[in-house]
Amino acid sequence: MEKLIPFTINDLAKITNHRSGEIKFGEKMITIPKGEDPIAFLQTTEAKYVLLGIPEDIGIRANFGRPGAASAWDTAIKNIANIQHNRFCKGSQLIVLGQVNVSEEMKEVEHLNFHDIDDRSKLSQLVEKIDKDVSHIIFNIIKSGKTPIIIGGGHNNSYGNIKGTALAKGKPVNAINFDAHSDFRILEGRHSGNGFSYAYEEGFLKKYFIFGLHENYTSKSVLDMIKKTEDRVRYNTYDSLAIRKEKDFNQEMVNALEFIKTDFFGIEIDLDAIPNIASSAMTLSGFSVEQLRQFISFFGKNKNAAYIHICEGAPELGEEKNTHLIGKLIGYLVTDFIKANNNNI
């Protein structure tokens, strides 16, 4: 995995705040020993969950979004390292693998403008390059018998997550996406708005459920495309659930699980579905943090949950005094998933 920057024991020590009488995740989480092959290490380590960071926002830029998601991994891992290790959740269940090396690609996009047709093509090419790296790493994690917990990046990375999982499992997989947007747009070159449609078109994604679409921000063409594929792609809307109360949140989770649970599935979480969370497409109206946590707990406990990806959070777009809160939120979501998945059914 040449495009991986391993997270070292020294990296972990620097971000763990030691306190007398307490044990933090950072004191118990596992890192790849220096000089050891990451794949071989994953195959021989008992810990089940693997933390992987994707510090990029190129796919978001390519989709007219606001950059900033590249900083989510750094903020999140600092928070996760300082969660209490106790009987409810143990840091020793986590291997901190590291982050995808996207430094060259991030340098290349600094002066690119999506409104320029040539720059747009370059952005899409860079997203495709990252797709290959992400899918390769996810493939190796899952092939090692582990469950990836992927943090950061944009929803362009759903493609690599799904492809890597499908290749490791030897068949197409399903996905559930907690999101204000479908990210099922036309195949116009890769960006954060068409990760799922590319995965679907190329045969890696079998069934896809979008949970909580915002009616104001879903185009007629996307709705028409979903209607044509409704045996494999379904959705509900935030408006029907939370505003008009036509559908019940808990029952809709049951319905969505019935749709996807027959095969391995990925849990995709877009933080722009939560109000006032700094993200590429920030919203004022959306589900609560508690509902998101319930959602992750509900789907995470199913035995076919293959990975979770938490993306689009952009700490650097928020107020400076509150940037740590996105990392804290991601920490809650990570532990909610582990707690549920440890008792899967």
C-alpha positions as CSV (number, residue, x, y, z in Angstrom):
1,M,0.0,0.0,0.0
2,E,2.5,2.6,-1.3
3,K,0.0,5.4,-1.1
4,L,-0.5,5.0,2.6
5,I,1.1,7.2,5.2
6,P,1.2,5.0,8.4
7,F,0.2,6.5,11.7
8,T,3.0,5.8,14.1
9,I,3.2,5.2,17.9
10,N,5.0,8.6,18.2
11,D,2.2,10.3,16.3
12,L,-0.3,8.8,18.7
13,A,1.7,9.8,21.8
14,K,1.8,13.5,20.6
15,I,-2.0,13.8,20.4
16,T,-2.9,11.8,23.5
17,N,-3.5,13.9,26.7
18,H,-2.4,11.7,29.5
19,R,-4.1,12.2,32.9
20,S,-3.5,10.4,36.1
21,G,-6.2,7.9,37.0
22,E,-7.5,7.7,33.4
23,I,-6.9,5.5,30.3
24,K,-7.4,7.1,26.9
25,F,-7.9,5.5,23.6
26,G,-4.5,6.8,22.5
27,E,-2.8,4.7,25.1
28,K,-4.5,1.5,23.8
29,M,-5.0,1.9,20.1
30,I,-2.8,-0.1,17.9
31,T,-0.4,1.2,15.2
32,I,1.7,-0.6,12.6
33,P,5.2,-1.2,14.0
34,K,7.9,0.6,12.1
35,G,9.3,-1.4,9.2
36,E,6.5,-4.0,9.3
37,D,4.3,-4.7,6.3
38,P,0.8,-3.2,7.0
39,I,-1.1,-6.0,5.2
40,A,0.7,-8.8,7.1
41,F,0.2,-6.9,10.3
42,L,-3.5,-6.5,9.7
43,Q,-3.9,-10.2,9.0
44,T,-2.3,-11.3,12.3
45,T,-3.8,-8.7,14.7
46,E,-6.9,-9.4,16.6
47,A,-8.4,-5.9,16.7
48,K,-11.3,-5.7,14.3
49,Y,-11.6,-2.0,13.3
50,V,-9.2,-0.1,11.1
51,L,-9.1,3.7,11.1
52,L,-8.2,5.3,7.8
53,G,-8.1,9.0,7.0
54,I,-8.6,10.7,3.6
55,P,-7.4,14.3,3.9
56,E,-8.6,15.7,0.6
57,D,-11.4,17.9,-0.8
58,I,-10.6,17.6,-4.5
59,G,-13.9,15.8,-5.3
60,I,-15.8,18.5,-3.5
61,R,-14.0,21.3,-5.4
62,A,-14.8,19.4,-8.6
63,N,-18.5,19.6,-7.6
64,F,-18.6,23.3,-7.0
65,G,-18.4,22.7,-3.2
66,R,-16.4,24.7,-0.6
67,P,-13.0,23.1,0.2
68,G,-12.2,22.3,3.8
69,A,-12.9,18.6,4.3
70,A,-9.2,17.9,4.1
71,S,-8.8,18.8,7.7
72,A,-11.4,16.5,9.1
73,W,-9.1,13.5,9.6
74,D,-6.6,15.5,11.7
75,T,-9.3,17.0,13.9
76,A,-11.0,13.6,14.3
77,I,-8.0,11.5,15.2
78,K,-7.0,14.0,17.9
79,N,-10.4,13.6,19.5
80,I,-10.6,9.9,19.1
81,A,-7.2,9.5,20.8
82,N,-8.6,11.2,23.9
83,I,-11.8,9.2,24.3
84,Q,-12.0,7.2,27.6
85,H,-11.0,3.6,27.3
86,N,-13.6,1.8,29.5
87,R,-16.0,-1.1,29.6
88,F,-18.3,0.6,27.1
89,C,-15.8,0.9,24.4
90,K,-12.1,0.0,24.2
91,G,-9.4,1.7,22.3
92,S,-7.6,-1.7,21.9
93,Q,-10.3,-2.6,19.3
94,L,-8.9,0.0,16.9
95,I,-5.9,-0.2,14.6
96,V,-4.9,3.3,13.4
97,L,-3.7,2.5,9.9
98,G,-2.9,6.1,8.8
99,Q,-4.0,8.3,5.9
100,V,-4.1,8.1,2.2
101,N,-1.2,10.1,0.7
102,V,-2.9,12.8,-1.3
103,S,-0.3,15.6,-0.8
104,E,0.7,15.8,-4.5
105,E,-2.9,15.9,-5.7
106,M,-3.7,18.6,-3.1
107,K,-0.8,20.7,-4.3
108,E,-2.0,20.4,-7.9
109,V,-5.5,21.7,-7.2
110,E,-4.4,24.9,-5.3
111,H,-4.8,27.0,-8.4
112,L,-7.4,25.1,-10.4
113,N,-10.8,26.6,-11.1
114,F,-13.8,24.4,-11.7
115,H,-15.4,27.0,-13.9
116,D,-12.5,26.6,-16.4
117,I,-13.2,23.6,-18.6
118,D,-9.5,22.4,-18.8
119,D,-9.2,22.7,-15.0
120,R,-12.4,20.8,-14.6
121,S,-11.0,17.9,-16.5
122,K,-7.8,18.0,-14.4
123,L,-9.8,17.9,-11.2
124,S,-11.8,14.9,-12.4
125,Q,-8.5,13.1,-13.4
126,L,-7.1,13.7,-9.9
127,V,-10.3,12.3,-8.4
128,E,-9.9,9.1,-10.5
129,K,-6.3,8.8,-9.3
130,I,-7.5,9.0,-5.7
131,D,-10.3,6.5,-6.5
132,K,-7.7,3.9,-7.3
133,D,-5.6,4.5,-4.2
134,V,-8.7,4.4,-1.9
135,S,-10.2,1.2,-3.4
136,H,-6.8,-0.5,-3.2
137,I,-6.4,0.3,0.5
138,I,-10.0,-0.6,1.3
139,F,-9.6,-3.9,-0.6
140,N,-6.6,-4.8,1.5
141,I,-8.3,-3.9,4.8
142,I,-11.4,-6.0,4.1
143,K,-9.4,-8.9,2.6
144,S,-7.5,-9.0,5.9
145,G,-10.8,-9.6,7.7
146,K,-11.1,-6.1,9.2
147,T,-13.8,-3.5,9.2
148,P,-12.7,0.0,7.8
149,I,-13.8,3.2,9.6
150,I,-13.0,5.8,7.0
151,I,-12.8,9.5,8.0
152,G,-12.7,12.6,5.8
153,G,-12.7,13.5,2.2
154,G,-15.8,14.1,0.1
155,H,-18.5,11.7,-1.1
156,N,-16.4,11.1,-4.2
157,N,-14.6,8.6,-1.9
158,S,-17.7,6.5,-1.7
159,Y,-16.7,5.1,-5.1
160,G,-13.4,3.8,-3.8
161,N,-15.0,2.4,-0.6
162,I,-17.6,0.5,-2.6
163,K,-15.2,-0.7,-5.3
164,G,-12.6,-1.9,-2.7
165,T,-15.3,-3.7,-0.7
166,A,-16.9,-5.3,-3.7
167,L,-13.5,-6.6,-5.0
168,A,-12.6,-8.0,-1.5
169,K,-16.0,-9.7,-1.2
170,G,-15.9,-11.0,-4.7
171,K,-19.4,-9.5,-5.6
172,P,-21.3,-6.2,-5.8
173,V,-22.3,-4.7,-2.5
174,N,-25.0,-2.4,-1.2
175,A,-24.9,1.0,0.4
176,I,-27.0,3.2,2.7
177,N,-26.3,6.9,2.5
178,F,-27.4,9.4,5.3
179,D,-27.3,12.5,3.2
180,A,-29.2,15.6,2.1
181,H,-28.1,14.8,-1.5
182,S,-28.2,11.7,-3.6
183,D,-24.6,11.9,-5.1
184,F,-26.2,9.9,-7.9
185,R,-25.7,12.4,-10.6
186,I,-24.8,12.0,-14.2
187,L,-21.5,10.4,-15.3
188,E,-19.8,13.7,-16.4
189,G,-16.3,13.1,-14.9
190,R,-15.6,12.2,-11.3
191,H,-16.6,14.5,-8.5
192,S,-18.3,14.2,-5.1
193,G,-21.8,14.3,-6.6
194,N,-21.5,11.0,-8.6
195,G,-19.5,8.5,-6.5
196,F,-22.6,6.2,-6.2
197,S,-23.7,6.5,-9.8
198,Y,-20.2,5.6,-11.1
199,A,-20.1,2.6,-8.6
200,Y,-23.6,1.6,-9.8
201,E,-22.8,1.9,-13.5
202,E,-19.5,-0.1,-13.2
203,G,-21.2,-2.9,-11.4
204,F,-19.7,-2.5,-7.9
205,L,-22.9,-1.2,-6.3
206,K,-25.9,-3.5,-6.3
207,K,-28.6,-1.8,-4.1
208,Y,-28.5,1.8,-2.9
209,F,-30.7,3.6,-0.4
210,I,-30.5,7.4,0.2
211,F,-31.9,8.3,3.6
212,G,-33.2,11.9,4.1
213,L,-32.9,13.5,0.7
214,H,-33.7,17.2,0.8
215,E,-36.4,17.8,-1.8
216,N,-35.2,21.4,-2.6
217,Y,-31.8,20.1,-3.6
218,T,-32.5,17.0,-5.7
219,S,-32.9,17.7,-9.4
220,K,-35.7,16.3,-11.6
221,S,-33.1,14.4,-13.7
222,V,-31.8,12.6,-10.6
223,L,-35.3,11.7,-9.4
224,D,-36.1,10.4,-12.9
225,M,-33.0,8.3,-12.9
226,I,-33.8,6.8,-9.5
227,K,-37.4,6.1,-10.7
228,K,-36.0,4.1,-13.6
229,T,-33.9,1.9,-11.2
230,E,-36.3,1.7,-8.3
231,D,-35.8,-2.0,-7.9
232,R,-32.2,-1.2,-6.9
233,V,-32.1,2.4,-5.9
234,R,-34.6,3.8,-3.4
235,Y,-34.9,6.9,-1.1
236,N,-36.9,8.8,1.4
237,T,-36.9,12.5,2.0
238,Y,-36.1,14.6,5.1
239,D,-39.2,16.7,4.3
240,S,-41.5,13.6,4.4
241,L,-40.0,12.4,7.6
242,A,-39.4,15.5,9.7
243,I,-41.5,18.2,8.3
244,R,-44.7,16.7,6.9
245,K,-44.4,13.7,9.3
246,E,-45.8,11.3,6.6
247,K,-43.2,8.7,7.5
248,D,-41.7,7.6,10.8
249,F,-37.9,7.8,11.3
250,N,-37.6,4.4,13.1
251,Q,-39.9,2.6,10.6
252,E,-38.0,4.0,7.7
253,M,-34.7,2.7,9.1
254,V,-36.4,-0.8,9.3
255,N,-37.6,-0.4,5.7
256,A,-34.1,0.7,4.4
257,L,-32.4,-2.2,6.2
258,E,-34.8,-4.7,4.7
259,F,-33.8,-3.4,1.3
260,I,-30.0,-3.6,1.8
261,K,-29.3,-6.3,4.4
262,T,-29.3,-9.3,2.2
263,D,-25.7,-8.5,1.0
264,F,-22.7,-6.8,2.6
265,F,-23.3,-3.0,2.7
266,G,-21.4,0.2,3.4
267,I,-22.7,2.9,5.7
268,E,-22.0,6.3,4.2
269,I,-22.5,9.4,6.4
270,D,-22.5,13.0,5.0
271,L,-22.2,15.5,7.8
272,D,-24.0,18.1,5.7
273,A,-27.2,16.4,6.6
274,I,-26.8,17.8,10.2
275,P,-27.7,21.5,10.7
276,N,-24.9,24.0,11.4
277,I,-22.1,21.5,10.9
278,A,-19.3,23.2,9.0
279,S,-19.2,21.3,5.7
280,S,-19.0,21.8,2.0
281,A,-22.7,22.3,1.7
282,M,-23.8,23.5,5.1
283,T,-27.5,23.4,6.0
284,L,-29.8,25.1,8.5
285,S,-32.4,22.4,8.4
286,G,-31.8,18.7,8.9
287,F,-31.7,15.7,11.2
288,S,-30.3,16.0,14.8
289,V,-27.0,14.6,16.0
290,E,-29.0,12.2,18.1
291,Q,-30.9,10.9,15.1
292,L,-27.6,10.4,13.2
293,R,-26.2,8.5,16.2
294,Q,-29.3,6.3,16.4
295,F,-29.0,5.7,12.6
296,I,-25.4,4.5,12.9
297,S,-26.2,2.3,15.9
298,F,-29.1,0.7,14.1
299,F,-27.3,-0.1,10.9
300,G,-24.0,-0.8,12.5
301,K,-25.4,-3.8,14.5
302,N,-26.2,-5.7,11.4
303,K,-23.7,-8.5,10.6
304,N,-23.5,-7.4,6.9
305,A,-22.3,-3.9,7.8
306,A,-18.9,-3.9,6.0
307,Y,-17.6,-0.4,6.6
308,I,-18.5,3.1,7.7
309,H,-17.4,6.3,6.0
310,I,-17.9,9.8,7.7
311,C,-17.2,12.6,5.2
312,E,-17.7,16.2,4.1
313,G,-17.1,17.7,7.6
314,A,-14.9,20.8,7.1
315,P,-13.6,22.0,10.5
316,E,-11.6,24.9,8.9
317,L,-14.9,26.4,7.6
318,G,-16.3,26.7,11.1
319,E,-15.6,29.3,13.8
320,E,-12.1,28.8,15.1
321,K,-13.2,28.3,18.7
322,N,-15.5,25.5,17.5
323,T,-13.3,23.6,15.0
324,H,-12.7,20.8,17.6
325,L,-16.4,20.1,17.8
326,I,-16.5,18.3,14.4
327,G,-13.7,16.0,15.7
328,K,-15.7,15.4,18.8
329,L,-18.9,14.6,16.8
330,I,-16.9,12.1,14.6
331,G,-15.5,10.5,17.8
332,Y,-19.1,9.9,19.0
333,L,-20.0,8.4,15.6
334,V,-17.0,6.1,15.5
335,T,-17.7,4.7,19.0
336,D,-21.4,4.4,18.3
337,F,-20.5,2.2,15.3
338,I,-18.0,0.0,17.2
339,K,-20.4,-0.5,20.1
340,A,-23.2,-1.5,17.8
341,N,-21.1,-3.7,15.5
342,N,-19.5,-5.6,18.4
343,N,-23.0,-6.9,19.2
344,N,-24.1,-7.5,15.6
345,I,-27.0,-9.6,14.6
